[in-house]
Amino acid sequence: MHAFRDTVPAATLAGCTQIEHGVGATDDDLKLMVEKGTYIDPQAGTLFENYILNKARYAGTPYFAKTEEGVVEDYKPAIQMSKEFLWRAAKVNGLKIVFGSDALAGLHGRNAEEFINRVRDCGMDPMAALVSANSLAAEAMGIAGQIGSIAPGLQADIIALDGDPLKDITAVRRVVFVMKGGVVYKHAARGVTS
């Protein structure tokens, strides 16, 4: 459920299993989520950066400012608010923080930036950020017995990076290959090879 401020504890107490965003929730609200086992998917600024990067497409549409400048003015403070919120959330012991993008138009292909923002700007542990997109996300969706881990009998798409994301999170920008269904795909100068 999409929830902010006071709706976070209300949704948690109502039995929602996952909160999207959560900005404005207090530390007590986050501790309540831990107690109830509620997952949270905060964004680390990338969602709101997307509105600004695509301001021409959003301006004048429902729920957005009429001008491009208005979109920037509305969402620039939200970037910092979301980063500060995730910084606090990452410090709450036992809080189940999953990775998500809000599936917003313009964000597809920008997951690397969300990882980088989470680690660099929000103090999230690199391993926790990576797990949040894999086994923890699968657990949140109730399909951990099918995906989310590299184990016999599970489906696994795998990427190889040029670098160690635990030492340098920007390595997530440098994908060397993707393995999907047991087939390795590499980017070649004139396309994709397998």
C-alpha positions in Angstrom: 0.0 0.0 0.0 1.2 3.5 -0.8 1.4 5.3 2.5 3.0 8.4 4.0 3.1 10.0 7.5 0.1 9.0 9.6 -1.1 6.4 7.1 2.0 4.3 7.7 1.0 3.1 11.2 -2.6 2.9 10.2 -1.8 0.6 7.2 0.5 -1.4 9.4 -2.2 -1.9 12.1 -4.8 -2.7 9.4 -2.6 -5.7 8.3 -1.0 -4.4 5.2 2.1 -6.5 4.5 4.1 -3.9 2.6 4.3 -0.1 2.6 5.4 1.8 -0.5 7.3 5.0 0.2 6.6 5.6 3.9 8.1 9.1 4.0 7.1 11.0 7.1 6.8 7.8 9.2 8.3 8.2 12.7 10.9 5.9 14.2 8.0 4.5 16.4 6.1 3.8 13.2 9.0 1.9 11.8 9.4 -0.1 15.0 5.7 -1.0 14.8 6.4 -2.3 11.3 9.2 -4.4 12.7 6.9 -5.8 15.3 4.2 -6.6 12.7 6.6 -8.0 10.2 5.6 -5.3 7.6 7.9 -4.7 4.7 8.8 -1.2 3.4 9.9 -0.1 0.0 11.2 3.4 0.4 12.9 5.0 -2.6 16.2 6.8 -2.2 15.4 9.8 -4.4 15.5 8.1 -7.8 11.7 8.1 -8.0 11.4 11.8 -7.5 14.5 12.5 -9.7 12.6 10.7 -12.4 9.7 13.2 -12.2 12.3 16.0 -12.7 14.2 14.2 -15.5 10.8 13.7 -17.3 9.2 17.0 -16.3 8.0 17.7 -19.8 5.9 14.5 -19.8 4.5 15.0 -16.3 3.8 18.8 -16.4 0.0 19.5 -16.7 -1.1 15.9 -16.1 -3.3 15.0 -13.2 -1.6 15.4 -9.7 1.3 17.4 -11.2 2.1 21.1 -11.5 1.0 22.7 -14.7 4.5 23.8 -15.7 7.9 22.0 -16.0 9.3 24.5 -13.5 6.5 23.6 -11.1 7.3 19.9 -11.3 10.9 20.6 -10.4 9.8 22.9 -7.6 7.4 20.3 -6.2 9.7 17.3 -6.4 13.2 18.7 -5.6 12.5 18.8 -1.8 11.0 15.3 -2.1 14.4 13.9 -3.2 16.0 15.0 0.0 13.1 14.0 2.2 13.1 10.4 0.7 16.9 10.1 1.2 16.6 11.3 4.8 13.8 8.9 5.5 15.7 5.9 4.1 18.8 7.0 6.1 16.6 6.7 9.3 14.9 3.5 8.2 18.2 1.8 7.4 19.1 2.3 11.1 16.0 0.5 12.5 17.0 -2.9 13.6 15.0 -5.7 12.0 13.1 -3.4 9.5 12.5 -5.3 6.3 13.5 -2.9 3.6 12.8 -4.2 0.1 14.0 -2.7 -3.3 11.4 -1.3 -5.6 11.0 1.5 -8.1 7.2 2.2 -7.9 7.2 0.8 -11.5 7.0 4.4 -12.8 7.4 5.3 -16.5 10.9 6.6 -17.0 12.5 4.5 -14.2 12.9 1.3 -16.2 16.6 0.7 -16.6 17.6 3.0 -13.8 17.8 0.4 -10.9 21.6 0.9 -10.6 21.0 4.5 -9.7 18.6 3.5 -6.9 21.2 1.0 -5.5 23.8 3.8 -5.6 21.6 6.3 -3.9 20.6 3.8 -1.2 24.2 3.1 -0.3 26.0 6.4 -1.1 23.4 8.8 0.0 21.3 6.9 2.6 23.9 4.9 4.5 22.4 1.5 3.6 24.8 -1.4 3.9 25.8 -2.5 0.3 24.9 -6.2 1.1 21.6 -5.2 2.6 20.8 -3.1 -0.5 21.6 -6.1 -2.8 19.7 -8.6 -0.6 16.7 -6.1 -0.6 16.3 -6.7 -4.4 16.7 -10.5 -4.3 15.9 -12.8 -1.4 14.1 -10.3 0.7 12.0 -9.1 -2.2 11.1 -12.7 -3.1 10.2 -13.3 0.6 8.0 -10.2 0.6 6.1 -11.5 -2.5 5.7 -14.9 -1.0 7.8 -16.7 -3.7 11.1 -17.3 -1.9 10.7 -20.9 -2.7 10.9 -20.1 -6.4 13.3 -17.1 -6.9 15.5 -14.7 -5.0 18.4 -17.0 -4.1 20.9 -19.1 -6.0 20.0 -22.6 -4.9 19.1 -26.0 -6.5 15.6 -26.0 -7.9 15.1 -22.2 -7.9 14.9 -20.0 -11.0 17.8 -17.6 -11.1 18.8 -14.9 -13.5 22.3 -13.8 -12.6 24.4 -10.8 -13.5 28.2 -10.4 -13.4 29.6 -7.0 -12.6 33.0 -5.4 -13.4 33.9 -4.7 -9.7 32.8 -5.5 -6.2 29.6 -3.7 -5.3 30.4 -4.3 -1.6 33.4 -2.1 -1.9 32.2 0.2 -4.7 28.4 0.3 -5.2 28.8 2.0 -8.6 29.9 -1.4 -9.9 26.2 -2.1 -10.4 26.4 0.2 -13.4 29.0 -2.1 -15.0 27.1 -5.3 -16.0 29.4 -7.6 -17.9 26.9 -10.3 -18.7 23.4 -11.5 -17.8 22.6 -15.2 -17.4 18.9 -15.9 -18.0 17.6 -19.5 -18.1 21.1 -20.8 -18.2 22.1 -18.7 -21.3 24.8 -16.1 -21.0 24.1 -12.8 -22.8 26.9 -10.3 -23.3 26.7 -6.8 -24.8 28.7 -6.7 -28.0 29.6 -3.8 -30.1 26.8 -4.5 -32.6 24.2 -6.0 -30.3 23.6 -8.8 -27.9 25.2 -12.2 -28.3 24.5 -15.4 -26.5 
